[in-house]
Amino acid sequence: MFKVFQIQISDQVIDFVNGPDGGHNETAKKFPEYHARLETSHAGSERFEGDMFQHYNNVCTVARDGGLVDSDGEAWLVRDLEDVFAVLNGRYYDEDSNEDLVHDSHVSGFTMKTGIKSNGEPYSVRNMHSLSVGDIVFDSVSDTYNMVDGHGFADVTAQILSSQPGV
Protein backbone atom coordinates (compact mmCIF):
# COMPACT_ATOMS: atom_id res chain seq x y z
CA MET A 1 0.00 0.00 0.00
CA PHE A 2 1.05 3.57 -0.64
CA LYS A 3 -0.13 6.55 1.43
CA VAL A 4 -0.18 9.93 -0.29
CA PHE A 5 0.45 13.14 1.66
CA GLN A 6 -0.21 16.67 0.37
CA ILE A 7 -0.27 20.14 1.87
CA GLN A 8 -3.81 21.44 1.62
CA ILE A 9 -4.22 25.18 1.75
CA SER A 10 -7.33 26.42 3.57
CA ASP A 11 -9.73 29.04 2.23
CA GLN A 12 -8.48 31.38 4.98
CA VAL A 13 -4.93 31.20 3.61
CA ILE A 14 -6.11 31.60 0.01
CA ASP A 15 -8.14 34.67 0.99
CA PHE A 16 -5.12 36.15 2.77
CA VAL A 17 -2.68 35.55 -0.10
CA ASN A 18 -5.13 37.22 -2.50
CA GLY A 19 -6.04 40.03 -0.11
CA PRO A 20 -4.56 43.50 0.27
CA ASP A 21 -2.08 42.47 2.99
CA GLY A 22 -1.14 39.16 1.35
CA GLY A 23 1.04 38.09 -1.49
CA HIS A 24 3.27 35.04 -1.40
CA ASN A 25 5.97 36.41 0.92
CA GLU A 26 3.64 37.87 3.53
CA THR A 27 1.46 34.77 3.51
CA ALA A 28 4.51 32.52 3.94
CA LYS A 29 5.54 34.58 6.99
CA LYS A 30 2.09 34.28 8.58
CA PHE A 31 1.15 30.70 7.65
CA PRO A 32 3.82 27.98 8.04
CA GLU A 33 1.85 25.54 5.86
CA TYR A 34 1.97 28.05 3.00
CA HIS A 35 5.71 28.51 3.52
CA ALA A 36 6.20 24.72 3.36
CA ARG A 37 4.08 24.50 0.20
CA LEU A 38 6.04 27.30 -1.49
CA GLU A 39 9.38 25.76 -0.57
CA THR A 40 8.55 22.27 -1.80
CA SER A 41 6.18 22.80 -4.73
CA HIS A 42 8.97 24.07 -6.98
CA ALA A 43 12.19 22.80 -5.43
CA GLY A 44 10.92 19.46 -4.10
CA SER A 45 13.24 17.72 -1.65
CA GLU A 46 16.02 20.29 -2.11
CA ARG A 47 14.16 22.74 0.17
CA PHE A 48 12.31 20.20 2.33
CA GLU A 49 12.89 20.17 6.07
CA GLY A 50 11.50 17.34 8.17
CA ASP A 51 9.39 19.57 10.42
CA MET A 52 7.41 20.63 7.33
CA PHE A 53 5.80 17.18 7.38
CA GLN A 54 3.46 18.37 10.15
CA HIS A 55 1.64 20.41 7.47
CA TYR A 56 0.97 17.42 5.24
CA ASN A 57 -2.31 15.51 5.26
CA ASN A 58 -2.87 11.90 4.23
CA VAL A 59 -5.19 12.52 1.27
CA CYS A 60 -5.56 8.96 -0.05
CA THR A 61 -4.14 5.49 -0.21
CA VAL A 62 -3.19 3.56 -3.33
CA ALA A 63 -3.52 -0.22 -3.15
CA ARG A 64 -0.96 -2.40 -4.88
CA ASP A 65 -3.71 -4.83 -5.91
CA GLY A 66 -7.02 -3.22 -6.80
CA GLY A 67 -8.59 -6.43 -8.09
CA LEU A 68 -8.05 -5.72 -11.80
CA VAL A 69 -6.60 -8.26 -14.19
CA ASP A 70 -4.74 -7.62 -17.46
CA SER A 71 -5.48 -9.21 -20.83
CA ASP A 72 -3.39 -12.26 -19.86
CA GLY A 73 -5.43 -12.85 -16.71
CA GLU A 74 -2.64 -11.61 -14.43
CA ALA A 75 -3.30 -9.25 -11.53
CA TRP A 76 -2.77 -5.62 -12.59
CA LEU A 77 -0.59 -4.19 -9.82
CA VAL A 78 0.67 -0.77 -8.77
CA ARG A 79 4.29 -1.88 -8.32
CA ASP A 80 6.24 1.26 -7.45
CA LEU A 81 6.29 5.03 -7.03
CA GLU A 82 6.23 5.63 -10.78
CA ASP A 83 3.03 3.58 -11.02
CA VAL A 84 1.50 5.65 -8.18
CA PHE A 85 2.41 8.80 -10.11
CA ALA A 86 0.79 7.42 -13.28
CA VAL A 87 -2.44 6.42 -11.52
CA LEU A 88 -2.80 9.75 -9.69
CA ASN A 89 -2.10 11.77 -12.83
CA GLY A 90 -4.77 10.16 -14.99
CA ARG A 91 -2.63 7.98 -17.26
CA TYR A 92 -5.42 5.38 -17.43
CA TYR A 93 -8.33 7.80 -17.86
CA ASP A 94 -10.51 6.78 -20.82
CA GLU A 95 -11.93 9.86 -22.52
CA ASP A 96 -14.43 7.82 -24.53
CA SER A 97 -16.09 6.29 -21.48
CA ASN A 98 -15.21 9.17 -19.12
CA GLU A 99 -13.92 6.56 -16.64
CA ASP A 100 -10.67 5.68 -14.92
CA LEU A 101 -11.06 2.07 -13.82
CA VAL A 102 -7.47 1.85 -12.54
CA HIS A 103 -7.91 4.92 -10.32
CA ASP A 104 -11.33 3.77 -9.14
CA SER A 105 -10.00 0.29 -8.29
CA HIS A 106 -6.75 1.27 -6.56
CA VAL A 107 -7.33 4.67 -4.91
CA SER A 108 -9.33 5.04 -1.71
CA GLY A 109 -9.51 7.06 1.48
CA PHE A 110 -9.97 10.45 -0.15
CA THR A 111 -12.69 12.89 0.84
CA MET A 112 -14.90 14.92 -1.44
CA LYS A 113 -15.08 18.70 -1.54
CA THR A 114 -18.36 20.27 -2.58
CA GLY A 115 -19.26 23.78 -3.61
CA ILE A 116 -21.29 25.91 -5.97
CA LYS A 117 -20.08 26.95 -9.42
CA SER A 118 -20.39 30.56 -10.55
CA ASN A 119 -23.47 29.55 -12.56
CA GLY A 120 -25.15 28.27 -9.38
CA GLU A 121 -24.68 24.55 -10.08
CA PRO A 122 -23.30 22.35 -7.30
CA TYR A 123 -20.07 20.44 -7.83
CA SER A 124 -18.19 17.67 -6.06
CA VAL A 125 -14.49 16.90 -6.56
CA ARG A 126 -11.84 14.86 -4.78
CA ASN A 127 -10.23 16.91 -2.01
CA MET A 128 -6.74 16.37 -3.40
CA HIS A 129 -4.74 17.34 -6.46
CA SER A 130 -2.84 15.21 -8.94
CA LEU A 131 0.49 13.95 -7.60
CA SER A 132 2.90 16.87 -7.96
CA VAL A 133 6.34 18.12 -6.98
CA GLY A 134 6.48 18.47 -3.20
CA ASP A 135 3.93 15.74 -2.44
CA ILE A 136 5.05 12.75 -0.37
CA VAL A 137 4.29 9.06 -0.91
CA PHE A 138 4.82 6.53 1.88
CA ASP A 139 5.70 3.07 0.54
CA SER A 140 4.68 0.43 3.09
CA VAL A 141 6.89 -2.27 1.52
CA SER A 142 10.14 -0.29 1.74
CA ASP A 143 8.88 1.67 4.80
CA THR A 144 10.06 4.94 3.20
CA TYR A 145 8.68 8.43 2.65
CA ASN A 146 9.42 9.69 -0.87
CA MET A 147 8.95 13.22 -2.17
CA VAL A 148 8.02 13.91 -5.75
CA ASP A 149 10.91 15.88 -7.26
CA GLY A 150 11.23 17.61 -10.61
CA HIS A 151 12.54 14.33 -12.00
CA GLY A 152 11.60 11.24 -10.05
CA PHE A 153 11.43 10.85 -6.28
CA ALA A 154 13.73 11.55 -3.33
CA ASP A 155 13.75 9.55 -0.10
CA VAL A 156 12.96 12.01 2.73
CA THR A 157 12.47 9.38 5.43
CA ALA A 158 15.49 10.48 7.49
CA GLN A 159 14.40 14.14 7.55
CA ILE A 160 10.86 13.21 8.62
CA LEU A 161 11.86 10.69 11.26
CA SER A 162 14.49 12.96 12.79
CA SER A 163 11.93 15.73 13.32
CA GLN A 164 8.81 13.66 14.06
CA PRO A 165 9.43 11.09 16.80
CA GLY A 166 6.85 8.34 16.55
CA VAL A 167 6.01 8.76 12.85
Rosetta blueprint (number, residue, H / E / L):
1 M L
2 F E
3 K E
4 V E
5 F E
6 Q E
7 I E
8 Q L
9 I L
10 S L
11 D H
12 Q H
13 V H
14 I H
15 D H
16 F H
17 V H
18 N H
19 G L
20 P L
21 D L
22 G L
23 G L
24 H H
25 N H
26 E H
27 T H
28 A H
29 K H
30 K H
31 F L
32 P H
33 E H
34 Y H
35 H H
36 A H
37 R H
38 L H
39 E H
40 T H
41 S H
42 H H
43 A H
44 G H
45 S H
46 E H
47 R H
48 F L
49 E L
50 G H
51 D H
52 M H
53 F H
54 Q H
55 H H
56 Y E
57 N E
58 N E
59 V E
60 C E
61 T E
62 V E
63 A L
64 R L
65 D E
66 G E
67 G E
68 L E
69 V E
70 D L
71 S L
72 D L
73 G L
74 E L
75 A E
76 W E
77 L E
78 V L
79 R L
80 D L
81 L H
82 E H
83 D H
84 V H
85 F H
86 A H
87 V H
88 L H
89 N L
90 G L
91 R L
92 Y L
93 Y L
94 D E
95 E L
96 D L
97 S L
98 N L
99 E E
100 D L
101 L H
102 V H
103 H H
104 D H
105 S H
106 H H
107 V E
108 S E
109 G L
110 F L
111 T L
112 M E
113 K E
114 T E
115 G E
116 I E
117 K L
118 S L
119 N L
120 G L
121 E L
122 P E
123 Y E
124 S E
125 V E
126 R E
127 N L
128 M L
129 H L
130 S L
131 L L
132 S L
133 V L
134 G L
135 D L
136 I E
137 V E
138 F E
139 D E
140 S L
141 V L
142 S L
143 D L
144 T E
145 Y E
146 N E
147 M E
148 V E
149 D L
150 G L
151 H L
152 G L
153 F E
154 A E
155 D E
156 V L
157 T H
158 A H
159 Q H
160 I H
161 L H
162 S H
163 S H
164 Q L
165 P L
166 G L
167 V L
